[in-house]
């Protein structure tokens, strides 16, 4: 008995009924409205304010971005 498979190139390729593509787990394409609402409740503020920002270094930009992501919305801030 041989350990290799013989493929005849002359045979026509069989019919393909369907193809399944793996989903991207980070894709927002398949989200439902409930999922979107849950994301908005989890992150009530936009990640960064709109606009153009210039920094002197990458470290300064990273510190600012972390501050913007973790800030508390004005409506939830304790006085």
C-alpha positions in Angstrom: 0.0 0.0 0.0 1.4 3.5 -0.9 1.5 6.5 1.4 0.8 9.1 -1.3 -2.4 10.2 -3.1 -2.6 10.2 -6.9 -4.6 13.1 -8.4 -5.7 13.0 -12.0 -5.3 16.5 -13.4 -7.5 15.6 -16.4 -10.6 15.0 -14.3 -12.9 18.1 -14.2 -13.3 19.8 -10.8 -16.5 18.8 -9.0 -19.4 21.2 -8.4 -19.0 23.6 -5.5 -22.3 24.1 -3.7 -21.2 26.8 -1.3 -18.3 28.4 0.3 -18.1 29.3 3.9 -15.9 32.3 4.9 -14.7 32.6 8.5 -16.1 35.7 10.3 -13.8 38.4 11.5 -14.4 38.5 15.3 -13.7 42.3 15.4 -16.0 43.1 12.5 -19.0 45.3 13.2 -20.8 44.0 10.1 -23.0 41.4 11.9 -23.8 43.4 15.0 -27.4 43.9 16.1 -28.9 47.0 17.5 -28.8 45.5 21.0 -25.0 44.9 20.6 -24.5 48.5 19.5 -26.5 49.9 22.5 -24.4 47.7 24.8 -21.2 49.1 23.4 -22.5 52.7 23.8 -23.4 52.0 27.5 -20.0 50.5 28.1 -18.2 53.5 26.4 -20.5 56.5 26.8 -17.9 59.1 25.5 -16.3 59.0 22.1 -12.8 57.7 22.3 -11.2 61.0 21.2 -12.6 64.4 20.5 -12.9 65.4 16.9 -10.1 67.5 15.5 -6.4 67.6 14.6 -3.9 67.2 17.4 -0.2 67.7 17.3 2.2 66.4 19.9 5.9 66.8 20.5 6.5 63.0 21.1 4.7 59.7 20.9 4.8 59.4 24.6 2.8 62.7 25.0 0.3 61.5 22.4 -0.1 58.1 24.1 -0.7 59.8 27.5 -3.3 62.1 26.0 -5.1 59.2 24.3 -5.2 57.2 27.5 -6.6 60.2 29.3 -9.3 60.7 26.6 -10.3 57.0 26.6 -10.6 56.8 30.4 -12.3 60.1 31.1 -15.7 60.2 32.8 -18.5 61.8 30.8 -19.7 65.2 32.1 -23.1 63.8 32.9 -21.6 61.2 35.3 -19.0 63.4 36.9 -19.5 63.9 40.6 -19.5 67.5 41.8 
